[in-house]
Amino acid sequence: MVNDSFTRYVNDFFRDMTGLGSGYIIGGFGLIFLLLGQVDNFFRVMFILFATYGLSAVVRLIYFKERPAKQKYSDFIGRIDASSFPSVHTGRVVSTGMLLYGILPELLSLIVLVGGIVMYSRIHLKKHDLMDVMGGILLGGVVFWLMGLVI
C-alpha cells in the first residue's frame, strides 16, 4: 500500500511537471511580457509556440513514430498528435528557456532544472522515449535560431 501511494505521488508529480512545457504555460509567459509592455518578447513567445507546433507537424507528417504508450487516432490531426517524434513539450521548454536565459541569465540553474524535469516527465509518462526528447531539444534550438532571424 505504501509503495502504491508513493508510485501515485511520483506519477502525479511528473504529470503536473510536464504541464510546465504546455502551450498554456508558455503562452502565459507571453501574456506576462505583454502586460509588462515587453511587446518584442511577447512576439518571441508567440513565435516559439507557433513555430514549434508547425515544425513538429511537418516532421510528424514525414516521419510517423508511435508513442511508447500507443495513442489511437482516427483522423489526420489525430495521427499528427499520435506521433511522438519530436517532443513538442521539450521543444517549447528548450526554446523558451533559451529566451528566458537571454533576459535573466541569473535564472540559468532554475531554467535547466525545470527543463530537465519536463524532459524526464515526458519519458516517465510514456509519451516519448529518449530519441523523441533529443529531437525536441534539436527542435527547440532550431526554433530559437529561427526566432533570432525573424524577430
Summary of the structure (lengths in Angstrom):
residues: 151
radius of gyration: 16.0
end to end distance: 53.6
largest distance: 54.4
contacts: 474
relative contact order: 0.17
helix: 80%
strand: 1%
